[in-house]
C-alpha cells in the first residue's frame, strides 16, 4: 500500500473527529489539509533535521509535501544532506508519529503554526533558527503591535516581584502582550501581574502541551488560557528536560519587540534569553539592582557591558521604544471571585481582606483551624498566586 493510500484510509477513519470545526466538508479539501499537516509535523521528526536545515529542505524541494516525494537522486543533490537523512526521508516512518500528534491536536483544540503560515509569529519569522512548527493553545493573537518578554531568576526576591508587578502595571497603559516562560520566580510574577492588569500573556513552554511544568503552576496556566495562551515547539510526550529550556528561550526572545531582565544572577536562563535577543538585534533592557546582590548581578553586568539599556519602570521602556504617545485607558479590573477556592480558603481570604497582612498565628486564631491545616491552606493559596509569603512568617493578600 502506498503512503498516500495509507494516509487516505487513516484520514477516513479519523474524519468523523478531526478538523470538523475548522474545515469545510469537501473531502478533497479535507484530505489535502490532513496530508499537509502530517508532512509539516513529519518534517520536524526527521533525525538530524533542525530548524535551519528543515527550512532549507522545504526551499530546495518547493514545499513541505515535496520533501517526502523526492527521488533519492534529487534529495542527494541537496547540500548538507547525508545518506542517513536520505534514508529517513524515503522511509517516511516519521509520518505515523505525526498522525498520533494530529489526534491530540484536534482533541484539545490546539493550533499548529507552520513557519510559512500567516498566523505564525511575524517577528519570529525573521529569526533564522526560529521553529519550523509551533503548537498554540489560547485565545490571544500572537501578531500584535507591541510584545514585551519579561524574564528573570526563579529565586526572585520580594524586591524583584514588586518591581516586576510595577513594570507590568505600567505596561498595561500601552496594551502590550506579555511573554514569559511559566517558570517559578519572575516568570510567574510576570504572568500573574498581566492577568491582574487585564493584559494578554503567553507562556512559552519547554515541553509538550500534554503537561504543565512546574506542576504547581497548572492553575496559573489554566487562567492564562482565558487571557492569552500556551505556546511550544515541542510535541506531546516531550519531558521538561533541562536542555529544552535554553532552546525555548529563543522563542521568548524572537517573538518580542523588547526583552526585559528584571532580576538575574550572573549566569542562567534570563541571561541566555538576553544574549539571544541581542543576536536578533532586538532591544534588551534590565532593571538595576544593588551592588553585591547575587540576584541583581546579572542585570548590572548586562548594563555595564552595554548589552542592555537601564530602565526603572514602564515609562522608561516606552520612551526608548517610542511608545510614549500611545497610552491607552486602563481597563477597569473586575473583582476576583475565587470560585475555585474551598470554603476554608475563602475564609482565610476574607479575613485577610479585612485585616491586611497577617501572621500565621493570627490567621490560625481567627479561623479556628489547626496550625497544620492553616499552613497547608496558605501554601495552596500561595501556589495559586492569591497570597504572598513575607519575611517573619507574615502573609500578604496578592489580589
C-alpha positions as CSV (number, residue, x, y, z in Angstrom):
1,X,0.0,0.0,0.0
2,X,1.4,3.4,-1.0
3,X,1.9,6.1,1.6
4,X,-0.8,8.3,0.1
5,X,-3.3,5.4,0.1
6,X,-2.4,4.5,3.7
7,X,-2.9,8.1,4.8
8,X,-6.2,8.3,2.9
9,X,-7.5,5.3,4.8
10,X,-6.3,6.8,8.1
11,X,-8.0,10.0,7.3
12,X,-11.3,8.5,6.5
13,X,-11.2,6.7,9.9
14,X,-10.5,9.9,11.7
15,X,-12.5,12.3,9.6
16,X,-15.5,12.0,11.9
17,X,-13.5,13.7,14.6
18,X,-10.6,15.6,13.0
19,X,-11.0,19.1,11.7
20,X,-14.8,19.1,11.9
21,X,-14.7,22.6,13.4
22,X,-12.1,24.0,11.1
23,X,-12.6,22.9,7.5
24,X,-15.4,22.5,5.1
25,X,-16.8,19.1,4.4
26,X,-15.4,18.9,0.9
27,X,-13.4,15.6,1.0
28,X,-10.7,16.8,-1.4
29,X,-10.0,19.9,0.8
30,X,-10.1,17.8,4.0
31,X,-7.6,15.2,2.8
32,X,-5.2,17.8,1.4
33,X,-5.1,19.7,4.7
34,X,-4.7,16.5,6.7
35,X,-1.9,15.3,4.5
36,X,-0.2,18.7,4.6
37,X,-0.2,18.8,8.4
38,X,1.2,15.3,8.5
39,X,4.1,16.4,6.3
40,X,4.7,19.5,8.4
41,X,4.9,17.5,11.6
42,X,6.9,14.8,9.9
43,X,9.5,17.3,8.8
44,X,10.2,18.2,12.5
45,X,10.6,14.5,13.3
46,X,13.3,13.7,10.8
47,X,16.5,12.7,12.7
48,X,19.3,15.3,12.3
49,X,16.9,18.0,10.8
50,X,16.8,21.1,12.8
51,X,15.0,24.3,12.1
52,X,17.6,25.8,9.7
53,X,18.0,22.5,7.7
54,X,14.3,21.9,7.7
55,X,13.6,25.3,6.1
56,X,16.4,24.6,3.6
57,X,14.8,21.3,2.6
58,X,11.4,23.0,2.0
59,X,13.1,25.7,-0.1
60,X,15.0,23.3,-2.2
61,X,12.1,20.9,-2.8
62,X,9.5,23.6,-3.3
63,X,7.2,22.7,-0.4
64,X,6.9,20.6,2.7
65,X,5.0,17.8,0.9
66,X,7.6,17.7,-1.9
67,X,10.3,16.9,0.7
68,X,8.7,13.5,1.2
69,X,8.0,12.9,-2.5
70,X,11.5,13.5,-3.9
71,X,13.5,10.7,-5.5
72,X,16.7,9.6,-3.9
73,X,18.8,11.2,-6.6
74,X,17.0,14.6,-6.1
75,X,17.5,14.5,-2.3
76,X,21.1,13.6,-2.5
77,X,21.8,16.7,-4.6
78,X,20.7,19.0,-1.7
79,X,23.8,20.4,0.1
80,X,24.3,19.2,3.6
81,X,22.1,16.0,3.3
82,X,23.8,12.8,4.3
83,X,22.9,9.2,3.5
84,X,21.2,8.6,6.9
85,X,18.8,11.5,6.3
86,X,18.1,10.5,2.8
87,X,17.0,7.0,4.0
88,X,14.9,8.6,6.8
89,X,13.0,10.8,4.3
90,X,12.4,7.9,1.9
91,X,11.3,5.5,4.6
92,X,8.7,8.0,5.8
93,X,8.4,6.2,9.2
94,X,8.0,9.5,11.0
95,X,4.6,10.1,9.4
96,X,3.0,7.5,11.7
97,X,4.0,9.5,14.8
98,X,2.7,12.7,13.1
99,X,-0.8,11.1,12.8
100,X,-0.8,10.5,16.6
101,X,0.0,14.1,17.2
102,X,-2.8,15.3,15.0
103,X,-5.3,13.3,17.0
104,X,-4.1,15.1,20.2
105,X,-4.2,18.5,18.4
106,X,-7.8,18.1,17.4
107,X,-9.0,16.7,20.7
108,X,-7.5,19.6,22.7
109,X,-8.2,22.4,20.2
110,X,-4.6,23.2,19.5
111,X,-3.5,25.3,16.6
112,X,-0.4,24.1,14.7
113,X,1.6,27.1,13.2
114,X,4.0,26.4,10.3
115,X,6.7,29.0,9.8
116,X,5.1,29.9,6.4
117,X,1.6,30.4,7.8
118,X,0.2,33.9,8.2
119,X,-0.7,33.3,11.9
120,X,2.9,32.3,12.7
121,X,4.5,35.0,14.9
122,X,5.8,37.6,12.5
123,X,8.9,38.6,14.4
124,X,9.9,35.0,14.8
125,X,9.9,34.5,11.1
126,X,12.9,36.8,10.8
127,X,15.0,34.6,13.1
128,X,17.0,32.1,11.1
129,X,16.7,29.4,13.8
130,X,13.0,30.1,14.5
131,X,11.0,26.9,15.0
132,X,9.6,25.2,11.8
133,X,6.4,24.4,13.6
134,X,4.7,25.7,16.8
135,X,1.8,24.4,18.8
136,X,-0.5,27.0,20.3
137,X,-3.5,26.8,22.6
138,X,-5.1,30.0,23.6
139,X,-7.3,33.0,22.9
140,X,-4.9,35.8,22.3
141,X,-3.5,36.7,18.8
142,X,0.3,36.3,18.5
143,X,0.8,39.1,16.0
144,X,0.1,42.3,17.8
145,X,1.8,45.7,17.7
146,X,3.7,45.6,21.0
147,X,5.2,42.5,22.6
148,X,7.4,42.5,25.7
149,X,9.2,39.5,27.1
150,X,9.9,39.6,30.8
151,X,12.4,37.2,32.3
152,X,14.4,36.7,35.4
153,X,15.6,34.4,38.2
154,X,13.5,31.5,39.5
155,X,14.6,32.6,43.0
156,X,13.0,36.0,42.9
157,X,13.2,38.3,45.9
158,X,10.3,40.4,47.2
159,X,12.1,43.4,45.7
160,X,12.2,41.6,42.3
161,X,8.5,40.6,42.5
162,X,7.4,44.1,43.4
163,X,9.5,45.7,40.6
164,X,8.0,43.1,38.1
165,X,4.5,43.9,39.2
166,X,5.1,47.6,39.0
167,X,6.6,47.2,35.5
168,X,3.6,45.2,34.2
169,X,1.1,47.6,35.8
170,X,2.8,50.4,33.9
171,X,2.8,48.5,30.7
172,X,-1.0,48.0,31.0
173,X,-1.3,51.6,29.8
174,X,0.4,50.6,26.5
175,X,-1.7,47.5,25.8
176,X,1.2,45.1,25.3
177,X,1.3,41.3,25.1
178,X,3.4,40.0,28.0
179,X,5.6,37.0,27.1
180,X,7.4,34.7,29.6
181,X,8.2,31.1,30.4
182,X,5.9,30.0,33.2
183,X,8.9,29.2,35.4
184,X,9.0,30.0,39.2
185,X,10.0,33.4,40.2
186,X,10.0,36.4,37.8
187,X,8.2,34.4,35.0
188,X,5.3,33.5,37.3
189,X,5.1,37.1,38.6
190,X,5.0,38.5,35.1
191,X,2.1,36.2,34.0
192,X,0.1,36.8,37.2
193,X,0.5,40.6,37.0
194,X,-0.5,40.6,33.4
195,X,-3.7,38.7,34.3
196,X,-4.3,41.1,37.2
197,X,-3.9,44.2,35.0
198,X,-6.0,42.8,32.1
199,X,-3.1,42.2,29.7
200,X,-2.9,39.3,27.4
201,X,0.0,37.0,28.3
202,X,1.6,34.0,26.6
203,X,3.6,31.3,28.3
204,X,6.3,29.6,26.2
205,X,6.9,26.1,27.4
206,X,9.9,23.8,27.3
207,X,7.8,20.6,26.8
208,X,4.6,19.4,25.0
209,X,1.1,20.6,25.7
210,X,0.2,17.4,27.4
211,X,1.7,18.5,30.7
212,X,2.4,21.7,32.7
213,X,5.8,22.3,34.3
214,X,6.2,23.3,37.1
215,X,3.2,21.3,38.2
216,X,2.2,23.9,40.8
217,X,1.6,26.4,38.0
218,X,-1.1,24.4,36.4
219,X,-3.8,26.7,37.9
220,X,-2.0,29.7,36.5
221,X,-1.7,28.0,33.1
222,X,-5.5,27.5,33.1
223,X,-6.1,31.2,33.7
224,X,-3.6,32.1,31.0
225,X,-5.6,30.2,28.5
226,X,-8.5,32.6,29.1
227,X,-6.4,35.7,28.7
228,X,-3.5,34.7,26.4
229,X,-2.2,31.2,25.6
230,X,0.4,28.4,25.9
231,X,2.9,28.1,23.1
232,X,5.6,25.4,22.4
233,X,7.6,23.9,19.6
234,X,7.7,20.5,21.4
235,X,5.3,17.6,20.7
236,X,3.4,15.6,23.2
237,X,5.4,13.1,25.3
238,X,8.3,15.6,25.4
239,X,9.5,15.8,29.0
240,X,10.6,19.1,30.6
241,X,14.3,18.2,30.3
242,X,17.0,20.7,31.2
243,X,18.2,21.2,27.6
244,X,14.8,22.2,26.4
245,X,14.6,25.5,28.2
246,X,17.6,27.3,26.6
247,X,16.1,26.2,23.3
248,X,12.7,27.5,24.4
249,X,14.3,30.9,25.2
250,X,14.9,31.8,21.6
251,X,11.1,31.9,21.1
252,X,10.7,34.2,24.0
253,X,13.5,36.5,22.6
254,X,12.5,36.2,19.0
255,X,8.8,36.9,19.3
256,X,9.2,40.1,21.3
257,X,9.9,43.7,20.4
258,X,11.8,44.1,23.6
259,X,13.1,41.8,26.4
260,X,13.3,43.0,30.0
261,X,15.5,41.2,32.6
262,X,14.1,42.1,36.0
263,X,16.3,40.2,38.4
264,X,19.0,37.6,37.5
265,X,22.2,36.1,38.7
266,X,25.3,36.3,36.5
267,X,24.5,33.0,34.9
268,X,21.2,31.4,34.0
269,X,18.3,31.3,31.6
270,X,17.5,35.0,31.7
271,X,20.9,36.0,30.5
272,X,20.7,33.4,27.8
273,X,17.5,35.0,26.6
274,X,19.1,38.4,26.7
275,X,22.0,37.2,24.6
276,X,19.7,35.6,22.1
277,X,17.7,38.8,21.8
278,X,20.9,40.8,21.2
279,X,21.8,38.3,18.5
280,X,18.5,39.0,16.8
281,X,19.2,42.8,17.1
282,X,16.2,43.2,19.4
283,X,16.0,45.7,22.2
284,X,17.1,44.5,25.7
285,X,16.5,46.2,29.0
286,X,17.5,45.5,32.5
287,X,16.4,46.7,36.0
288,X,19.5,47.7,38.0
289,X,20.0,46.3,41.5
290,X,22.2,46.7,44.5
291,X,25.9,46.1,44.0
292,X,26.9,42.8,45.6
293,X,23.3,41.4,45.4
294,X,23.5,37.9,43.8
295,X,20.1,38.2,42.1
296,X,20.9,41.6,40.6
297,X,24.4,40.8,39.4
298,X,23.2,39.6,36.0
299,X,21.2,42.8,35.4
300,X,24.1,45.0,36.5
301,X,26.6,43.2,34.2
302,X,24.2,43.5,31.2
303,X,24.0,47.2,31.8
304,X,27.8,47.6,32.4
305,X,28.7,45.7,29.3
306,X,26.2,47.7,27.1
307,X,24.2,44.6,26.4
308,X,21.0,46.1,28.0
309,X,19.7,49.6,28.5
310,X,18.9,50.6,32.0
311,X,15.3,51.2,32.8
312,X,13.5,51.8,36.1
313,X,9.9,51.5,35.0
314,X,7.5,51.0,32.1
315,X,7.6,54.7,31.1
316,X,11.4,54.4,30.6
317,X,10.8,51.4,28.4
318,X,8.1,53.1,26.4
319,X,10.2,56.2,25.9
320,X,13.1,54.2,24.5
321,X,10.7,52.1,22.3
322,X,8.9,55.2,21.0
323,X,5.6,54.3,22.6
324,X,5.2,57.2,24.9
325,X,2.4,58.8,22.9
326,X,0.2,55.7,22.6
327,X,-1.0,55.3,26.2
328,X,-4.4,53.6,26.4
329,X,-7.1,53.9,29.0
330,X,-6.6,51.2,31.6
331,X,-9.4,48.6,31.7
332,X,-11.4,48.5,34.9
333,X,-10.4,45.4,36.8
334,X,-13.3,43.2,37.7
335,X,-13.3,41.8,41.3
336,X,-11.8,38.3,41.5
337,X,-14.5,35.8,42.6
338,X,-12.2,33.0,43.6
339,X,-14.8,30.5,42.5
340,X,-12.3,27.6,42.7
341,X,-11.5,28.1,46.4
342,X,-12.6,25.8,49.1
343,X,-14.8,27.2,52.0
344,X,-11.7,27.2,54.3
345,X,-9.6,29.0,51.7
346,X,-12.3,31.6,51.2
347,X,-12.5,32.1,55.0
348,X,-8.8,32.9,55.1
349,X,-9.0,35.3,52.1
350,X,-12.0,37.1,53.6
351,X,-10.2,37.5,57.0
352,X,-7.0,38.9,55.2
353,X,-9.1,41.3,53.2
354,X,-10.3,42.8,56.4
355,X,-7.1,42.7,58.4
356,X,-4.4,43.2,55.8
357,X,-1.0,41.5,56.2
358,X,-1.2,38.8,58.8
359,X,1.0,36.2,60.6
360,X,0.2,32.5,60.6
361,X,-0.6,32.6,64.3
362,X,-3.2,35.4,63.9
363,X,-4.8,33.6,60.9
364,X,-5.0,30.4,63.0
365,X,-6.6,32.2,65.8
366,X,-9.2,34.0,63.7
367,X,-10.2,31.0,61.6
368,X,-10.4,28.5,64.4
369,X,-8.5,25.9,62.4
370,X,-5.4,23.9,63.5
371,X,-2.0,25.4,62.8
372,X,-1.1,22.5,60.5
373,X,-4.3,22.9,58.5
374,X,-3.8,26.7,58.1
375,X,-0.2,26.1,56.9
376,X,-1.4,23.7,54.2
377,X,-4.1,26.1,53.1
378,X,-1.7,29.0,53.0
379,X,0.7,27.0,50.8
380,X,-2.0,26.2,48.4
381,X,-3.2,29.8,48.2
382,X,0.4,30.9,47.6
383,X,0.7,28.4,44.7
384,X,-2.4,29.9,43.2
385,X,-0.9,33.4,43.4
386,X,-3.6,34.7,45.8
387,X,-1.3,35.4,48.7
388,X,2.4,36.1,49.1
389,X,4.7,35.0,51.9
390,X,6.6,37.8,53.5
391,X,9.6,37.7,55.9
392,X,8.8,36.8,59.5
393,X,6.0,34.3,58.7
394,X,3.8,37.1,57.5
395,X,1.4,36.8,54.6
396,X,0.0,39.4,52.2
397,X,-3.1,39.1,50.1
398,X,-1.8,39.5,46.5
399,X,-5.1,40.2,44.7
